[in-house]
Amino acid sequence: MIENYRKNNIIRLIIILMVSLIAVFPFFWMLQNSFNTEQNIFSKKILGLPELLFKKNMFENYIMVIKDYNFGRYTLNSLFVSGLAATGQIIVCSLAGFVFAKMNFKGSKILFFLLLLTLMVPVQVTIIPEYYIMMKLNWLDTFLPLIVPSFLSGALGTFMLKEYYDMIPNSLLDAGIIDGASAGRIYFNIFVPQSGAPIATLFIIAFMNNWNDLLRPMLYLSKEKLQTVTLALTQFQSQYSSRWNLLLTGSVLSILPLIALFIFAQKYIIEGSVNSGIKG
Amino acid sequence: MKEHRLRWHGKYTPWLFLIPTIVGLLVFKLIPIFTAFYLSFTRWNLIGTPEFVGLGNFKEALHSTHFMQTIYNTFGFSILYIIGSMVVGLFLAVLINKKMKGISFFRALIYLPVVTSSVAVGIVWNWILGPNVGLIAKLLLSIGINAPYWLGDTSLALKTVASVQVWKMSGYYMVLFLAGFQAIDYQVIEASVVDGANSFQRFFKVTFPMLGPTTFFVLSVSIIDSFKNFELIYAMTKGGPQNSTNTLVYDVYLNGFQFFRIGYASSLSMVLLLFVGIFTAINFYIKKKWAQPLY
């Protein structure tokens, strides 16, 4: 019986290892070949160490992509846009989540329902009028169209924080009321400090979503120096489609910050995605 | 209970706190949806004034084989994605739902593709699947098989892109199912073990039925997600070859921002909204009838 049990566990572990390998292998392959030369990448050999690995000019591709192809600049653009959009989202969503969880007012239910309903609407439905608005506001070729919509319409974040604030006991609220604190103070001094973890989670998830967004940067940014790293990668792909080593180097650079963030905060990201249906 | 809480904030305080949310809801959701609805009855190229054409755009769509192909692709992709991501997600969850040392490390590894960008994922898979030089082609050739053109063959391309999307997203469905497992009453399962059920019977007769609400939740998430394929299609095939991977979301982009047929693109977006609306309505109806929402 026990032997059987151990055998089962070993089989399970082997399958888990195989599955994990399938999940991670493309990234490994991407990383490995980002250290390859252009000639060698098309070689007929299946496996074999990439040409540049552990040589003096090992980082040649990386230096080229960052310096000559401006990926440093694009990464900064992405950091700026995603950071600002995510900051906006945590402010707006935590305010709204607090209101929906703890305040009674006419229209609250309908408004919340409407907010949830718009979650289902794909961005392609609203993007054409949105583009027209941005055009009329003269916001084309600025970062504003990437920041403002995600700043203001984070229904998922609102939902996630409302759920969390629902769980904070009303006695905390009552203590604030008895002390005569205003609604703003109660929110800021009692509820915000209580919700550090979900707010951080929302920040990370919003950051990742903005980082990975393609449609909006594609429509709104035509100046080369404004491009986000995800957009730049697609441009790079259509211009140098056969320079696979550089393209893979660019891919590695574009996901490196996300993977770093994921390693650092994977528990929060995974749990946050479950609780709210948001994913990175 | 409610009475005394009514007074702790002013009458307009909630609305003050909600200003950004309401502005966002109006300016970036509701007004655009209604505007797109109006535009779907017009012909327009973003400059000048929209010209009202009644049902012209919809009639044009219904008579075009291109549109029919797009609808076919949209549903084809969705069905492959929904079945694929749910089956793989459930399999992974069952596999990993075990107290073992280091299990959360493997959970993180399997989740990794979910957080990376579709563009980078599309690029690396394009390369792995590429004809002649791609890893899979090389591997198959080494055992004497000529690999098919995964992305160049009109009968394979859509399946290939959908599979890559399933690969990318299954980790997410895994954790959704894992969360559902937490809600299961383990005494029932133990009872079934005592009754002598084997692990297959245990899973299909006991565990799976108890997963009902979770399965339903996961299904509704995967339906909504199945339409979100713009980035991957852009990075992998750009709708080709010969329109064989062009889905509704991609076609809206093509018509709207490549051909500047704003009216026609808006009518496509309304078809998309209709599909999403129907699925959402069915979800709401079934949820009321059957499953208690978990989240």
HADDOCK unambig.tbl for C-alpha pairs under 7 A between the chains (distance, minus, plus):
assign (segid A and resid 12 and name CA) (segid B and resid 95 and name CA) 6.90 0.50 0.50
assign (segid A and resid 16 and name CA) (segid B and resid 95 and name CA) 6.99 0.50 0.50
assign (segid A and resid 20 and name CA) (segid B and resid 106 and name CA) 6.36 0.50 0.50
assign (segid A and resid 20 and name CA) (segid B and resid 109 and name CA) 5.89 0.50 0.50
assign (segid A and resid 20 and name CA) (segid B and resid 110 and name CA) 5.41 0.50 0.50
assign (segid A and resid 23 and name CA) (segid B and resid 109 and name CA) 6.80 0.50 0.50
assign (segid A and resid 23 and name CA) (segid B and resid 110 and name CA) 5.40 0.50 0.50
assign (segid A and resid 23 and name CA) (segid B and resid 113 and name CA) 6.71 0.50 0.50
assign (segid A and resid 24 and name CA) (segid B and resid 109 and name CA) 6.57 0.50 0.50
assign (segid A and resid 26 and name CA) (segid B and resid 124 and name CA) 6.63 0.50 0.50
assign (segid A and resid 30 and name CA) (segid B and resid 124 and name CA) 6.29 0.50 0.50
assign (segid A and resid 42 and name CA) (segid B and resid 133 and name CA) 5.81 0.50 0.50
assign (segid A and resid 46 and name CA) (segid B and resid 135 and name CA) 6.80 0.50 0.50
assign (segid A and resid 46 and name CA) (segid B and resid 138 and name CA) 6.23 0.50 0.50
assign (segid A and resid 46 and name CA) (segid B and resid 139 and name CA) 6.85 0.50 0.50
assign (segid A and resid 92 and name CA) (segid B and resid 20 and name CA) 6.39 0.50 0.50
assign (segid A and resid 92 and name CA) (segid B and resid 21 and name CA) 6.60 0.50 0.50
assign (segid A and resid 95 and name CA) (segid B and resid 17 and name CA) 5.98 0.50 0.50
assign (segid A and resid 96 and name CA) (segid B and resid 17 and name CA) 6.53 0.50 0.50
assign (segid A and resid 96 and name CA) (segid B and resid 18 and name CA) 5.61 0.50 0.50
assign (segid A and resid 96 and name CA) (segid B and resid 21 and name CA) 6.85 0.50 0.50
assign (segid A and resid 99 and name CA) (segid B and resid 14 and name CA) 5.89 0.50 0.50
assign (segid A and resid 103 and name CA) (segid B and resid 14 and name CA) 6.91 0.50 0.50
assign (segid A and resid 104 and name CA) (segid B and resid 6 and name CA) 6.37 0.50 0.50
assign (segid A and resid 118 and name CA) (segid B and resid 29 and name CA) 6.86 0.50 0.50
assign (segid A and resid 120 and name CA) (segid B and resid 224 and name CA) 6.68 0.50 0.50
assign (segid A and resid 121 and name CA) (segid B and resid 273 and name CA) 6.69 0.50 0.50
assign (segid A and resid 124 and name CA) (segid B and resid 249 and name CA) 6.09 0.50 0.50
assign (segid A and resid 124 and name CA) (segid B and resid 252 and name CA) 6.70 0.50 0.50
assign (segid A and resid 124 and name CA) (segid B and resid 269 and name CA) 6.47 0.50 0.50
assign (segid A and resid 125 and name CA) (segid B and resid 33 and name CA) 6.59 0.50 0.50
assign (segid A and resid 125 and name CA) (segid B and resid 269 and name CA) 4.93 0.50 0.50
assign (segid A and resid 125 and name CA) (segid B and resid 270 and name CA) 6.90 0.50 0.50
assign (segid A and resid 125 and name CA) (segid B and resid 273 and name CA) 6.77 0.50 0.50
assign (segid A and resid 126 and name CA) (segid B and resid 29 and name CA) 6.48 0.50 0.50
assign (segid A and resid 126 and name CA) (segid B and resid 32 and name CA) 5.08 0.50 0.50
assign (segid A and resid 126 and name CA) (segid B and resid 33 and name CA) 5.63 0.50 0.50
assign (segid A and resid 126 and name CA) (segid B and resid 36 and name CA) 6.91 0.50 0.50
assign (segid A and resid 129 and name CA) (segid B and resid 32 and name CA) 5.10 0.50 0.50
assign (segid A and resid 129 and name CA) (segid B and resid 35 and name CA) 6.46 0.50 0.50
assign (segid A and resid 129 and name CA) (segid B and resid 36 and name CA) 6.41 0.50 0.50
assign (segid A and resid 130 and name CA) (segid B and resid 28 and name CA) 6.50 0.50 0.50
assign (segid A and resid 130 and name CA) (segid B and resid 32 and name CA) 6.37 0.50 0.50
assign (segid A and resid 149 and name CA) (segid B and resid 24 and name CA) 6.82 0.50 0.50
assign (segid A and resid 149 and name CA) (segid B and resid 28 and name CA) 6.44 0.50 0.50
assign (segid A and resid 152 and name CA) (segid B and resid 20 and name CA) 5.84 0.50 0.50
assign (segid A and resid 152 and name CA) (segid B and resid 21 and name CA) 5.75 0.50 0.50
assign (segid A and resid 152 and name CA) (segid B and resid 24 and name CA) 4.50 0.50 0.50
assign (segid A and resid 153 and name CA) (segid B and resid 21 and name CA) 6.37 0.50 0.50
assign (segid A and resid 153 and name CA) (segid B and resid 24 and name CA) 4.89 0.50 0.50
assign (segid A and resid 153 and name CA) (segid B and resid 25 and name CA) 6.10 0.50 0.50
assign (segid A and resid 177 and name CA) (segid B and resid 8 and name CA) 6.31 0.50 0.50
assign (segid A and resid 183 and name CA) (segid B and resid 9 and name CA) 5.77 0.50 0.50
assign (segid A and resid 212 and name CA) (segid B and resid 117 and name CA) 4.96 0.50 0.50
assign (segid A and resid 214 and name CA) (segid B and resid 231 and name CA) 6.43 0.50 0.50
assign (segid A and resid 230 and name CA) (segid B and resid 119 and name CA) 6.83 0.50 0.50
assign (segid A and resid 234 and name CA) (segid B and resid 235 and name CA) 6.76 0.50 0.50
assign (segid A and resid 251 and name CA) (segid B and resid 120 and name CA) 5.12 0.50 0.50
assign (segid A and resid 255 and name CA) (segid B and resid 116 and name CA) 6.02 0.50 0.50
assign (segid A and resid 255 and name CA) (segid B and resid 117 and name CA) 6.85 0.50 0.50
assign (segid A and resid 258 and name CA) (segid B and resid 116 and name CA) 6.63 0.50 0.50
assign (segid A and resid 266 and name CA) (segid B and resid 108 and name CA) 6.81 0.50 0.50
assign (segid A and resid 274 and name CA) (segid B and resid 175 and name CA) 6.68 0.50 0.50
assign (segid A and resid 274 and name CA) (segid B and resid 176 and name CA) 5.65 0.50 0.50
assign (segid A and resid 275 and name CA) (segid B and resid 295 and name CA) 6.76 0.50 0.50
assign (segid A and resid 280 and name CA) (segid B and resid 114 and name CA) 6.53 0.50 0.50
assign (segid A and resid 280 and name CA) (segid B and resid 115 and name CA) 4.63 0.50 0.50
